């Protein structure tokens, strides 16, 4: 049987790790409003937000259909920008924000 002292020690040692984990996960949750702001700056000029897109790139709603909408694919796509997207470096949070906005766009 575990003594109270050992149980208390275990709780004291694990509590900070649990709090850090929860805080880190909360920071990764995307903010769709911020994602829209970032997309307006970097994406919509070529991709657009309507179903038409442009001659330069497919529309964002079209990209959100099917396999392209998988979050792992989206993270990879945003982490390794394609031409002419060179020079765009997004933080993890910015990536999560854009993905949150893309998800919202797909539901509209």
Residue pairs with C-beta under 8 A, 6 or more apart in sequence:
27 93
28 92
28 93
28 96
29 96
29 100
30 96
30 97
30 98
30 99
30 100
30 101
30 103
31 96
31 97
31 100
32 97
32 100
32 101
32 103
32 104
33 101
34 94
34 97
34 101
35 96
35 97
35 98
35 99
35 100
35 101
35 102
35 104
36 101
38 90
38 94
38 97
38 98
38 101
39 49
39 60
39 98
39 101
39 102
42 85
42 88
43 60
43 98
44 60
46 53
46 54
46 56
46 57
46 84
47 53
47 54
47 57
47 58
47 59
47 60
47 63
48 54
48 59
48 60
49 59
49 60
49 61
49 105
50 59
50 61
51 59
51 61
51 62
52 59
53 59
53 60
53 62
56 84
60 102
60 105
61 105
61 106
63 69
63 102
64 102
64 103
64 105
64 106
65 106
67 73
68 74
68 77
69 102
69 106
71 99
74 98
74 99
74 102
75 95
75 99
78 90
78 95
78 98
78 99
79 90
79 95
81 87
81 88
90 98
